[in-house]
């Protein structure tokens, strides 16, 4: 257990223990007398951002995920919470254990030092300004009026701390008075209108995808800001919009309207341009989703299922025809698929290079052998990492 730190200065970069793990302070005493809430441990090699100091003033999901990503890359991240704590500490499932931690909170806040300060009070503001002198990156989702009242407007911080990289999350950049939660942006950016079955209602995605998309934009802003500072010696201010993060992720569905004048509709899991893609085969013991993207792959699919004749059927010979006759196609493919176990069918698909996957529950996905490298934490507090990037000992990306 590390010694207590009395006030103001951010924790020094992690000391490396002899076994290669991070040796970190377990407790922190703040200027207002609040103890460190907790400290999690990151295992393994030092990351590419070792030595970078981050103040994470953000709350809920997008910003905290960004801070955790930076911590996983080796940055020294201090999360600053109001005395009551991040609101997601109370976002518990029915039956979840009592206490100050929820599984939702854990998903976005591992690998950080967590402190508690009232940044609207003079003592908290003094702590923050002192800490910023030793900080490379600040993340937050504060309202403009609060920034003004606290003397933390971007221009002022840039003048006082010219090397500081500032990344701010907003909801609707042109409508700052609006509250923007993930489901609101899912609805207004068009995602909900496309999600669900044709005969069902518009449906929210089961994860806060707009927050996750915004977090990826924030990560890019941080790394871009650090690179800009490396070249010019100056930091800067970047703003990421939750609404913009959703809108810019519409990809081909957006250009479908912009270029073709066709409004994307709810199609379940199927693809508007490709078949069978997103379509399901129902095996004896589970479902398999197909992602057949070429006529050659379709021929291999038919061969595995023992129905080569379908590959020469005029209704299914080309992708254009398969899209037109999707319902008839899937009826024909599912008849032989029901004779297979899921494992046997997937093994045959792998051998013949047919792109397909088992429809796993979240439990099956996280219990799989491939998932283990992306998990962190102890047995009773396991978490999924935020980064899918893997680095070798020289800090080079693995192929």
KOLPASE-744316 format. One record per residue: residue in three letters; x, y, z of N, C-alpha, C in turn. Coordinates in pm, whole numbers, padded with zeros to 5 digits, always signed. Layout:
ALAXYZXYZXYZ ...
***
This chain:
UNK+00085-00119+00000+00000+00000+00000+00089+00123+00000 UNK+00061+00218-00091+00143+00337-00102+00112+00436+00009 UNK+00202+00531+00024+00180+00636+00123+00068+00728+00079 UNK+00008+00796+00177-00098+00891+00145-00035+01017+00084 UNK-00104+01073-00012-00062+01200-00071-00156+01307-00019 UNK-00103+01415+00032-00188+01509+00103-00275+01593+00009 UNK-00222+01651-00095-00304+01745-00169-00241+01780-00304 UNK-00319+01837-00387-00287+01913-00506-00214+01837-00616 UNK-00093+01792-00596-00018+01735-00706-00078+01604-00751 UNK-00081+01585-00882-00128+01458-00935-00031+01347-00899 UNK-00079+01221-00897+00013+01110-00870+00125+01106-00972 UNK+00245+01070-00927+00357+01054-01019+00332+00934-01108 UNK+00402+00927-01224+00388+00808-01309+00415+00681-01230 UNK+00350+00575-01270+00357+00449-01197+00500+00400-01182 UNK+00534+00355-01061+00657+00280-01042+00634+00138-01092 UNK+00736+00078-01146+00723-00057-01197+00769-00156-01092 UNK+00683-00248-01054+00720-00352-00960+00810-00453-01030 UNK+00880-00534-00951+00974-00629-01010+00905-00732-01097 UNK+00780-00762-01069+00710-00863-01150+00650-00804-01276 UNK+00675-00675-01303+00628-00615-01427+00492-00551-01418 UNK+00428-00554-01300+00298-00491-01287+00315-00350-01235 UNK+00212-00269-01248+00218-00132-01200+00207-00128-01049 UNK+00300-00057-00984+00290-00035-00840+00227+00101-00820 UNK+00106+00105-00766+00026+00227-00763-00015+00261-00622 UNK-00039+00390-00597-00097+00431-00470-00235+00370-00454 UNK-00266+00326-00335-00398+00272-00306-00488+00375-00242 UNK-00430+00480-00180-00511+00581-00113-00459+00719-00150 UNK-00548+00815-00152-00511+00953-00180-00592+01044-00090 UNK-00527+01140-00027-00598+01237+00056-00608+01368-00021 UNK-00729+01416-00044-00748+01538-00121-00747+01658-00031 UNK-00743+01776-00094-00739+01900-00016-00864+01920+00066 UNK-00976+01863+00023-01101+01879+00098-01125+01765+00196 UNK-01025+01676+00211-01035+01572+00311-01097+01443+00262 UNK-01132+01434+00134-01191+01311+00083-01081+01211+00049 UNK-01104+01087+00084-01007+00982+00051-01027+00937-00093 UNK-00920+00881-00148-00931+00813-00276-01041+00709-00268 UNK-01125+00706-00369-01235+00611-00370-01184+00471-00397 UNK-01094+00458-00497-01037+00327-00524-00925+00339-00624 UNK-00851+00231-00638-00748+00224-00740-00747+00084-00797 UNK-00757+00072-00928-00747-00057-00993-00607-00071-01051 UNK-00572-00192-01089-00438-00219-01138-00440-00260-01283 UNK-00346-00209-01359-00325-00251-01496-00204-00342-01497 UNK-00217-00457-01558-00110-00555-01560-00029-00542-01688 UNK+00098-00585-01681+00175-00603-01802+00268-00487-01834 UNK+00309-00481-01960+00410-00387-02007+00363-00242-01994 UNK+00460-00150-01987+00426-00009-01990+00369+00024-02127 UNK+00270+00110-02130+00204+00142-02255+00270+00255-02330 UNK+00220+00280-02449+00277+00382-02536+00251+00523-02483 UNK+00158+00539-02390+00130+00671-02333+00185+00687-02192 UNK+00278+00600-02154+00338+00612-02022+00401+00750-02005 UNK+00374+00813-01893+00424+00947-01867+00326+01057-01900 UNK+00222+01025-01977+00118+01123-02008+00021+01130-01891 UNK-00005+01250-01842-00093+01269-01728-00227+01325-01774 UNK-00333+01260-01730-00468+01294-01775-00555+01325-01655 UNK-00631+01434-01663-00737+01462-01568-00869+01432-01637 UNK-00943+01338-01583-01072+01299-01638-01182+01356-01549 UNK-01241+01466-01594-01349+01530-01520-01485+01489-01574 UNK-01487+01397-01668-01611+01359-01735-01693+01263-01650 UNK-01818+01246-01689-01908+01156-01616-01988+01072-01714 UNK-02052+00972-01663-02139+00876-01732-02055+00781-01816 UNK-02051+00791-01951-01990+00682-02027-01885+00726-02129 UNK-01919+00816-02222-01828+00846-02333-01693+00898-02284 UNK-01696+00998-02198-01571+01052-02146-01495+00954-02059 UNK-01562+00891-01960-01492+00791-01879-01431+00677-01960 UNK-01501+00631-02064-01442+00528-02150-01313+00578-02214 UNK-01311+00704-02252-01191+00762-02312-01077+00762-02211 UNK-01106+00802-02088-01003+00800-01985-00949+00661-01959 UNK-01038+00563-01957-00994+00425-01934-00909+00375-02049 UNK-00946+00408-02172-00864+00372-02287-00723+00429-02272 UNK-00713+00555-02235-00582+00617-02218-00503+00549-02107 UNK-00572+00510-01999-00505+00437-01891-00454+00302-01940 UNK-00533+00234-02021-00489+00105-02075-00368+00121-02165 UNK-00351+00239-02224-00235+00267-02308-00116+00318-02226 UNK-00131+00321-02093-00019+00356-02007-00025+00493-01944 UNK-00123+00577-01983-00132+00711-01925-00168+00703-01777 UNK-00128+00805-01702-00161+00816-01560-00288+00900-01552 UNK-00401+00836-01529-00532+00901-01538-00590+00919-01399 UNK-00626+01041-01366-00695+01071-01241-00837+01114-01274 UNK-00933+01040-01224-01074+01074-01243-01120+01157-01125 UNK-01178+01272-01155-01224+01364-01051-01377+01359-01047 UNK-01431+01317-00933-01575+01308-00917-01622+01409-00812 UNK-01745+01455-00829-01807+01539-00727-01822+01458-00599 UNK-01838+01523-00484-01846+01449-00357-01949+01337-00358 UNK-02057+01348-00433-02155+01240-00439-02116+01126-00530 UNK-02009+01143-00610-01964+01039-00700-02033+01045-00835 UNK-01975+00979-00933-02035+00969-01066-02173+00905-01055 UNK-02269+00960-01129-02407+00912-01120-02418+00763-01153 UNK-02328+00711-01236-02338+00571-01277-02303+00474-01164 UNK-02249+00524-01054-02227+00436-00939-02359+00379-00889 UNK-02468+00451-00910-02600+00405-00862-02681+00335-00970 UNK-02627+00320-01089-02701+00255-01197-02683+00103-01185 UNK-02754+00045-01092-02738-00096-01061-02853-00179-01117 UNK-02822-00302-01154-02924-00399-01192-02999-00446-01067 UNK-03123-00490-01082-03192-00550-00967-03111-00668-00913 UNK-03089-00670-00784-03013-00777-00723-02864-00754-00720 UNK-02816-00645-00778-02672-00617-00775-02631-00582-00632 UNK-02510-00621-00596-02463-00603-00458-02463-00457-00418 UNK-02498-00427-00292-02494-00289-00245-02351-00239-00237 UNK-02337-00107-00232-02204-00049-00224-02187+00063-00324 UNK-02070+00127-00326-02048+00245-00410-02011+00215-00554 UNK-02008+00088-00592-01966+00050-00727-02078-00027-00796 UNK-02107+00009-00920-02199-00069-01002-02121-00132-01117 UNK-02175-00237-01175-02108-00298-01290-02101-00199-01406 UNK-02201-00111-01418-02200-00008-01522-02080+00085-01502 UNK-02062+00131-01380-01949+00220-01349-01816+00152-01379 UNK-01804+00026-01339-01679-00047-01358-01642-00059-01505 UNK-01743-00067-01592-01717-00085-01735-01636+00031-01792 UNK-01644+00148-01731-01583+00267-01790-01478+00333-01702 UNK-01440+00272-01590-01356+00345-01496-01245+00263-01433 UNK-01199+00157-01497-01087+00085-01437-00954+00149-01480 UNK-00853+00123-01399-00719+00171-01431-00693+00316-01395 UNK-00783+00379-01319-00768+00521-01286-00748+00538-01135 UNK-00686+00649-01099-00693+00698-00963-00819+00783-00955 UNK-00902+00761-00854-01028+00834-00842-01025+00920-00717 UNK-01049+01050-00735-01052+01143-00623-01184+01218-00624 UNK-01216+01277-00511-01342+01350-00496-01314+01496-00462 UNK-01369+01587-00543-01353+01730-00519-01479+01803-00563 UNK-01514+01906-00492-01619+01998-00536-01551+02109-00616 UNK-01556+02098-00747-01484+02193-00832-01552+02328-00841 UNK-01671+02340-00781-01738+02470-00776-01701+02548-00651 UNK-01635+02480-00558-01590+02545-00435-01449+02601-00456 UNK-01412+02706-00385-01279+02766-00403-01165+02666-00383 UNK-01180+02576-00282-01071+02480-00258-01055+02384-00376 UNK-01169+02338-00430-01163+02247-00543-01106+02314-00666 UNK-01143+02439-00690-01090+02512-00806-00941+02535-00792 UNK-00898+02565-00670-00754+02583-00646-00679+02453-00673 UNK-00735+02341-00626-00673+02210-00652-00663+02184-00801 UNK-00771+02214-00874-00773+02186-01017-00668+02270-01090 UNK-00663+02398-01063-00568+02484-01133-00424+02445-01101 UNK-00399+02406-00977-00265+02359-00942-00232+02230-01016 UNK-00330+02140-01025-00308+02011-01091-00286+02028-01240 UNK-00354+02125-01301-00341+02145-01445-00199+02183-01485 UNK-00124+02237-01393+00015+02271-01423+00099+02147-01448 UNK+00050+02031-01404+00123+01905-01421+00045+01808-01511 UNK-00047+01859-01591-00138+01775-01668-00115+01794-01818 UNK-00122+01684-01892-00109+01688-02038-00245+01696-02108 UNK-00344+01626-02052-00475+01614-02118-00584+01632-02014 UNK-00688+01708-02049-00807+01717-01964-00928+01675-02047 UNK-01011+01589-01988-01135+01543-02049-01251+01593-01964 UNK-01357+01641-02029-01474+01679-01950-01596+01693-02040 UNK-01712+01698-01977-01837+01724-02049-01917+01833-01977 UNK-01846+01936-01932-01909+02044-01858-01986+02138-01951 UNK-02091+02199-01896-02166+02300-01970-02081+02427-01981 UNK-02107+02501-02089-02030+02623-02114-02046+02723-02000 UNK-02169+02736-01950-02192+02829-01840-02113+02793-01716 UNK-02103+02663-01688-02024+02619-01572-01876+02649-01593 UNK-01828+02626-01716-01688+02657-01744-01660+02805-01724 UNK-01752+02887-01770-01736+03032-01756-01734+03072-01609 UNK-01830+03018-01533-01840+03052-01391-01716+03008-01313 UNK-01656+02898-01357-01540+02843-01287-01407+02897-01341 UNK-01415+02981-01444-01292+03034-01502-01214+02933-01582 UNK-01286+02836-01641-01219+02726-01711-01250+02725-01861 UNK-01286+02839-01916-01312+02844-02060-01186+02807-02137 UNK-01201+02746-02255-01085+02695-02329-00975+02798-02353 UNK-01012+02920-02391-00909+03021-02418-00826+03052-02293 UNK-00895+03059-02180-00823+03089-02056-00727+02977-02022 UNK-00773+02853-02035-00685+02740-02004-00569+02733-02102 UNK-00595+02762-02230-00487+02758-02329-00382+02865-02301 UNK-00427+02981-02255-00331+03087-02222-00251+03052-02098 UNK-00319+02992-01999-00251+02959-01874-00163+02835-01887 UNK-00209+02739-01969-00139+02611-01984-00127+02580-02133 UNK-00034+02644-02203-00030+02635-02349-00005+02495-02404 UNK+00047+02405-02324+00072+02269-02372-00043+02173-02342 UNK-00147+02223-02277-00259+02138-02236-00347+02101-02355 UNK-00379+01973-02367-00475+01924-02467-00610+01912-02399 UNK-00708+01989-02447-00842+01989-02389-00939+01920-02484 UNK-01013+01823-02433-01116+01755-02513-01246+01759-02436 UNK-01346+01820-02497-01476+01838-02433-01584+01765-02511 UNK-01670+01695-02439-01786+01629-02499-01908+01717-02480 UNK-01983+01737-02590-02110+01808-02582-02219+01719-02639 UNK-02344+01759-02621-02455+01680-02674-02488+01720-02816 UNK-02563+01828-02830-02595+01886-02960-02519+02018-02970 UNK-02415+02022-03053-02327+02140-03051-02400+02268-03091 UNK-02504+02257-03172-02578+02377-03214-02700+02403-03126 UNK-02727+02314-03034-02840+02332-02942-02793+02300-02800 UNK-02708+02385-02744-02646+02352-02614-02745+02343-02500 UNK-02867+02396-02518-02964+02389-02409-03027+02251-02396 UNK-03008+02166-02496-03071+02034-02494-02987+01933-02416 UNK-03055+01846-02342-02988+01735-02275-02978+01620-02374 UNK-02859+01566-02389-02836+01461-02488-02791+01334-02418 UNK-02882+01239-02406-02847+01105-02360-02841+01012-02481 UNK-02777+00899-02462-02752+00809-02574-02879+00778-02653 UNK-02986+00739-02585-03107+00699-02656-03168+00816-02733 UNK-03153+00937-02682-03203+01055-02753-03130+01070-02886 UNK-02998+01052-02883-02919+01066-03004-02942+00948-03097 UNK-02958+00827-03042-02995+00714-03128-03120+00746-03207 UNK-03217+00807-03140-03343+00840-03206-03325+00949-03310 UNK-03258+01057-03273-03254+01173-03362-03152+01162-03474 UNK-03055+01072-03461-02957+01053-03568-03001+00949-03670 UNK-03117+00886-03648-03170+00792-03745-03147+00647-03714 UNK-03064+00617-03613-03031+00477-03585-03153+00396-03541 UNK-03233+00452-03451-03348+00376-03401-03447+00345-03513 UNK-03461+00435-03608-03556+00412-03718-03517+00293-03802 UNK-03387+00258-03802-03340+00146-03883-03332+00016-03803 UNK-03338+00025-03672-03313-00091-03587-03444-00157-03546 UNK-03453-00289-03567-03574-00362-03536-03622-00438-03659 UNK-03734-00503-03645-03792-00580-03755-03889-00493-03834 UNK-03914-00528-03961-04002-00445-04044-04139-00420-03985 UNK-04193-00518-03913-04327-00502-03856-04325-00457-03710 UNK-04207-00420-03660-04195-00378-03520-04164-00231-03507 UNK-04156-00182-03384-04128-00040-03361-03980-00009-03376 UNK-03949+00119-03390-03809+00163-03382-03752+00118-03248 UNK-03627+00071-03249-03573+00002-03132-03436+00056-03095 UNK-03416+00081-02968-03286+00122-02917-03188+00005-02922 UNK-03063+00034-02956-02960-00069-02950-02931-00103-02805 UNK-02893-00228-02776-02879-00272-02636-02755-00220-02566 UNK-02664-00157-02636-02554-00088-02571-02563+00060-02608 UNK-02499+00146-02529-02504+00290-02553-02408+00325-02666 UNK-02447+00287-02788-02356+00297-02901-02316+00440-02934 UNK-02403+00537-02913-02366+00676-02941-02255+00722-02847 UNK-02264+00682-02721-02157+00714-02626-02027+00647-02666 UNK-02035+00523-02710-01914+00451-02750-01852+00515-02873 UNK-01936+00551-02971-01885+00620-03090-01820+00752-03052 UNK-01885+00827-02963-01829+00955-02919-01696+00935-02847 UNK-01686+00827-02769-01561+00799-02700-01448+00775-02799 UNK-01477+00703-02907-01373+00682-03008-01331+00814-03073 UNK-01426+00904-03095-01392+01035-03148-01305+01112-03049 UNK-01338+01101-02920-01259+01170-02817-01117+01114-02810 UNK-01104+00983-02824-00971+00922-02823-00886+00976-02937 UNK-00949+00985-03056-00877+01039-03172-00838+01184-03147 UNK-00927+01260-03082-00896+01400-03053-00778+01411-02957 UNK-00775+01325-02856-00663+01327-02761-00532+01295-02832 UNK-00532+01187-02907-00408+01145-02973-00365+01247-03078 UNK-00463+01303-03151-00431+01408-03246-00375+01531-03177 UNK-00434+01566-03062-00384+01681-02987-00243+01660-02936 UNK-00213+01539-02889-00078+01510-02840+00022+01513-02955 UNK-00018+01463-03072+00071+01465-03188+00095+01609-03234 UNK-00012+01689-03234+00001+01830-03269+00098+01900-03173 UNK+00086+01868-03044+00176+01928-02947+00320+01884-02969 UNK+00337+01758-03008+00472+01707-03035+00537+01786-03149 UNK+00457+01825-03248+00512+01896-03363+00527+02046-03339 UNK+00433+02105-03263+00430+02251-03251+00467+02303-03113 UNK+00463+02215-03012+00489+02258-02876+00368+02315-02806 UNK+00253+02317-02873+00131+02372-02813+00019+02268-02815 UNK-00064+02274-02711-00181+02188-02707-00295+02247-02787 UNK-00415+02241-02734-00529+02295-02806-00659+02245-02747 UNK-00768+02286-02811-00902+02253-02763-00978+02182-02875 UNK-01040+02069-02841-01123+01995-02937-01257+01966-02873 UNK-01361+01972-02953-01496+01948-02906-01556+01832-02984 UNK-01611+01736-02913-01675+01619-02975-01822+01621-02939 UNK-01906+01606-03039-02051+01609-03020-02107+01467-03019 UNK-02192+01438-02921-02260+01308-02918-02348+01292-03042 UNK-02420+01397-03076-02504+01396-03196-02421+01377-03323 UNK-02311+01452-03333-02226+01440-03450-02161+01304-03461 UNK-02127+01245-03347-02066+01112-03348-02162+01008-03404 UNK-02291+01023-03371-02390+00933-03427-02411+00957-03575 UNK-02427+01083-03613-02457+01116-03752-02344+01073-03845 UNK-02219+01096-03803-02107+01061-03889-02081+00911-03895 UNK-02153+00833-03815-02139+00687-03819-02246+00620-03904 UNK-02330+00699-03971-02434+00639-04054-02377+00566-04175 UNK-02257+00603-04217-02183+00532-04322-02270+00508-04445 UNK-02276+00382-04492-02349+00351-04615-02498+00380-04604 UNK-02553+00373-04483-02695+00403-04468-02720+00552-04493 UNK-02624+00635-04459-02637+00777-04488-02629+00807-04636 UNK-02530+00746-04703-02517+00772-04847-02630+00708-04926 UNK-02695+00606-04870-02812+00548-04937-02918+00655-04960 UNK-02936+00743-04860-03031+00853-04877-02970+00968-04958 UNK-02846+01008-04925-02786+01124-04989-02763+01104-05138 UNK-02728+00981-05179-02695+00957-05319-02808+00892-05397 UNK-02890+00811-05330-02994+00737-05401-03134+00787-05371 UNK-03149+00868-05266-03282+00916-05230-03370+00809-05168 UNK-03307+00702-05117-03381+00593-05055-03363+00600-04904 UNK-03473+00604-04831-03467+00610-04686-03448+00469-04631 UNK-03340+00441-04557-03321+00308-04500-03436+00270-04407 UNK-03476+00144-04415-03588+00094-04336-03541-00016-04242 UNK-03627-00050-04147-03596-00161-04056-03598-00292-04133 UNK-03491-00369-04116-03478-00496-04186-03436-00609-04093 UNK-03450-00590-03963-03398-00691-03873-03247-00692-03881 UNK-03188-00810-03893-03042-00819-03899-02991-00827-04042 UNK-03079-00825-04140-03035-00844-04277-02976-00716-04336 UNK-02905-00733-04448-02835-00623-04515-02915-00580-04637 UNK-02927-00449-04660-03008-00405-04774-02946-00434-04909 UNK-02813-00454-04914-02744-00468-05041-02687-00607-05068 UNK-02686-00693-04966-02617-00822-04978-02704-00932-04921 UNK-02702-01048-04987-02773-01167-04936-02696-01293-04976 UNK-02690-01390-04883-02739-01385-04745-02634-01322-04653 UNK-02668-01207-04598-02580-01134-04508-02665-01083-04393 UNK-02635-01132-04271-02719-01103-04156-02836-01198-04144 UNK-02850-01286-04241-02958-01386-04238-02915-01505-04153 UNK-03013-01572-04093-02985-01677-03996-03012-01816-04053 UNK-02922-01908-04017-02947-02050-04035-02977-02109-03898 UNK-03084-02186-03887-03124-02245-03760-03082-02391-03755 UNK-02975-02417-03680-02924-02553-03666-03002-02626-03556 UNK-02962-02751-03530-03030-02830-03428-03021-02767-03290 UNK-02906-02702-03262-02881-02657-03125-02843-02510-03115 UNK-02874-02432-03214-02841-02290-03209-02841-02228-03346 UNK-02827-02097-03348-02833-02023-03474-02695-01983-03522 UNK-02684-01971-03654-02563-01924-03720-02601-01808-03811 UNK-02525-01700-03805-02550-01587-03893-02453-01593-04010 UNK-02503-01561-04128-02423-01565-04250-02377-01425-04288 UNK-02260-01418-04352-02208-01291-04403-02148-01315-04541 UNK-02226-01374-04629-02179-01413-04762-02174-01288-04850 UNK-02054-01252-04894-02037-01129-04969-02002-01145-05115 UNK-01993-01269-05164-01959-01289-05305-02031-01412-05358 UNK-02039-01421-05490-02102-01537-05553-02021-01664-05526 UNK-01888-01652-05521-01804-01768-05493-01831-01820-05352 UNK-01845-01731-05256-01877-01774-05120-02014-01839-05115 UNK-02108-01789-05193-02241-01850-05195-02235-01993-05249 UNK-02154-02016-05350-02139-02152-05403-02082-02245-05296 UNK-01984-02196-05222-01926-02278-05115-02030-02306-05006 UNK-02111-02208-04973-02219-02227-04876-02312-02338-04921 UNK-02354-02331-05045-02445-02434-05097-02381-02572-05095 UNK-02251-02577-05123-02182-02706-05123-02179-02767-04983 UNK-02149-02685-04882-02146-02735-04744-02282-02789-04704 UNK-02388-02721-04744-02523-02763-04706-02576-02876-04794 UNK-02499-02915-04896-02542-03024-04983-02653-02984-05078 UNK-02657-02857-05114-02762-02811-05207-02699-02728-05318 UNK-02601-02788-05388-02530-02717-05495-02625-02664-05602 UNK-02738-02728-05618-02832-02687-05721-02878-02543-05701 UNK-02880-02497-05577-02925-02359-05551-02831-02256-05612 UNK-02703-02290-05623-02606-02196-05678-02631-02168-05825 UNK-02700-02261-05892-02731-02243-06034-02875-02200-06058 UNK-02951-02185-05951-03089-02138-05964-03087-01992-06009 UNK-03158-01956-06116-03157-01817-06164-03196-01715-06058 UNK-03275-01757-05960-03317-01664-05855-03203-01633-05758 UNK-03101-01719-05754-02997-01705-05653-02856-01696-05711 UNK-02843-01698-05842-02712-01708-05905-02624-01586-05874 UNK-02682-01470-05869-02606-01347-05842-02658-01280-05715 UNK-02574-01193-05660-02615-01123-05538-02739-01038-05561 UNK-02748-00972-05675-02865-00889-05703-02992-00972-05697 UNK-02989-01091-05756-03107-01177-05755-03133-01233-05615 UNK-03027-01263-05542-03047-01315-05406-03114-01211-05316 UNK-03076-01084-05332-03140-00979-05253-03289-00972-05286 UNK-03322-00985-05414-03463-00979-05456-03544-01096-05401 UNK-03482-01213-05392-03553-01335-05354-03505-01387-05219 UNK-03475-01297-05127-03416-01334-04998-03503-01434-04921 UNK-03633-01412-04915-03721-01499-04836-03719-01642-04890 UNK-03730-01658-05021-03725-01792-05080-03588-01856-05059 UNK-03484-01775-05069-03348-01824-05050-03330-01883-04911 UNK-03373-01812-04809-03350-01857-04673-03434-01980-04638 UNK-03550-01990-04694-03628-02113-04675-03554-02232-04733 UNK-03496-02214-04851-03423-02323-04915-03296-02360-04838 UNK-03227-02262-04783-03103-02290-04710-03128-02349-04572 UNK-03237-02310-04508-03263-02357-04372-03309-02502-04367 UNK-03364-02551-04475-03410-02691-04475-03295-02787-04445 UNK-03181-02781-04517-03070-02870-04481-02994-02826-04356 UNK-02995-02697-04324-02920-02649-04207-02970-02711-04079 UNK-03098-02742-04071-03156-02798-03948-03101-02936-03915 UNK-03035-02999-04011-02979-03132-03988-02843-03126-03920 UNK-02782-03008-03915-02647-02991-03860-02652-02944-03715 UNK-02547-02983-03638-02522-02913-03513-02451-02782-03547 UNK-02460-02685-03458-02397-02555-03486-02247-02568-03501 UNK-02185-02647-03413-02039-02661-03417-01994-02727-03546 UNK-02064-02833-03588-02026-02903-03711-02041-02812-03833 UNK-02149-02736-03836-02172-02650-03951-02066-02539-03957 UNK-02034-02480-03843-01932-02375-03843-01796-02430-03882 UNK-01764-02550-03837-01636-02611-03875-01628-02631-04025 UNK-01737-02676-04084-01741-02695-04230-01730-02561-04302 UNK-01794-02458-04249-01785-02326-04310-01643-02273-04305 UNK-01574-02293-04193-01436-02248-04181-01350-02318-04286 UNK-01369-02447-04301-01290-02524-04397-01311-02475-04540 UNK-01434-02439-04574-01466-02393-04710-01465-02241-04722 UNK-01420-02172-04617-01406-02026-04617-01538-01955-04647 UNK-01639-01999-04577-01770-01933-04581-01781-01845-04456 UNK-01793-01714-04469-01800-01628-04350-01932-01645-04275 UNK-01921-01687-04151-02039-01712-04068-01996-01713-03923 UNK-02093-01695-03833-02061-01695-03691-02175-01749-03608 UNK-02140-01808-03494-02241-01854-03399-02306-01733-03333 UNK-02436-01740-03313-02507-01633-03241-02492-01662-03092 UNK-02395-01597-03030-02362-01622-02890-02442-01533-02797 UNK-02468-01581-02679-02510-01494-02570-02388-01416-02523 UNK-02409-01310-02445-02296-01235-02390-02210-01327-02304 UNK-02273-01417-02230-02197-01512-02147-02107-01599-02235 UNK-02162-01653-02343-02082-01737-02431-01965-01659-02491 UNK-01990-01535-02531-01884-01454-02590-01772-01428-02491 UNK-01807-01390-02368-01705-01356-02269-01636-01478-02210 UNK-01701-01594-02216-01639-01717-02168-01551-01783-02273 UNK-01554-01733-02395-01478-01795-02503-01328-01775-02481 UNK-01250-01865-02538-01105-01857-02523-01049-01728-02582 UNK-01103-01687-02698-01052-01567-02763-01075-01441-02680 UNK-01179-01442-02596-01213-01321-02521-01119-01293-02406 UNK-01047-01394-02359-00974-01379-02233-00868-01269-02237 UNK-00807-01246-02351-00704-01143-02362-00762-01003-02347 UNK-00894-00990-02364-00958-00859-02356-01024-00834-02220 UNK-01004-00924-02126-01062-00909-01993-00955-00867-01894 UNK-00997-00795-01792-00904-00750-01688-00976-00752-01554 UNK-00900-00744-01447-00959-00742-01314-00959-00878-01248 UNK-00998-00882-01121-01003-01006-01045-01131-01082-01075 UNK-01139-01204-01023-01250-01292-01058-01386-01232-01026 UNK-01396-01160-00914-01526-01106-00875-01553-00967-00931 UNK-01453-00909-00999-01471-00777-01059-01403-00772-01195 UNK-01440-00865-01279-01381-00871-01412-01446-00768-01503 UNK-01368-00710-01591-01415-00609-01683-01362-00637-01823 UNK-01433-00584-01922-01385-00589-02060-01302-00464-02084 UNK-01183-00480-02140-01100-00365-02172-01168-00277-02277 UNK-01127-00152-02282-01184-00062-02383-01105-00063-02512 UNK-00985-00118-02510-00897-00114-02626-00878-00253-02685 UNK-00890-00262-02817-00861-00387-02887-00722-00383-02951 UNK-00643-00281-02919-00508-00267-02971-00413-00348-02884 UNK-00328-00425-02947-00227-00502-02873-00090-00459-02920 UNK-00002-00435-02823+00131-00384-02854+00235-00488-02813 UNK+00346-00493-02888+00454-00580-02846+00545-00503-02751 UNK+00651-00567-02705+00735-00506-02602+00807-00381-02652 UNK+00821-00367-02783+00885-00248-02838+00784-00136-02863 UNK+00658-00161-02828+00556-00060-02850+00508-00056-02993 UNK+00532-00163-03069+00489-00169-03208+00361-00250-03216 UNK+00270-00208-03304+00143-00276-03318+00164-00415-03377 UNK+00097-00513-03320+00107-00649-03371+00031-00661-03502 UNK+00083-00743-03592+00015-00764-03720-00109-00846-03700 
***
